[in-house]
Amino acid sequence: MLSYYLINDETCALVPVNEYKTRIYELTRKFEVSQNIKTIVNDSCLKFGSSYSGRAAATKYAIGYTHKVPICVNESTLNIFFPTKSPRLEDCAWISYKNIYIYGRNSKNSFITFRNNETIQVDVSYAVIQNQLFRSSRLEYYVKNTFPRV
């Protein structure tokens, strides 16, 4: 088991196992890391120039939402992630906007299938996923039209 992880273009989802462990879904593998999601997200943001709180504040400024805001971890690759619930909750997962292939609803919750055909169940409603995708698309539009691409 890894002890340190940074979000990258292969990352599809960060799913909490417990308060000290996270399951990572990438396009080519899945594994667990002995780090909590908040640390992974913050360290990944810092790697690309800002803290999680700075990225969240920038999103709030850019698109006007104040709760469950998506963040752009890396502007140059448009690596946008959104939380499934309030990031303050221990069972909040983070999903890669650009690696989603399709999403839908099942009996109680929702599912997300990524570009590699890996599917995860998400303990939130279909409407929450739709809303988070809409917010992420607004953030993507803002970033594309504000920051020059390399």
Summary of the structure (lengths in Angstrom):
residues: 150
radius of gyration: 14.3
end to end distance: 34.5
largest distance: 43.6
contacts: 449
relative contact order: 0.16
helix: 31%
strand: 31%
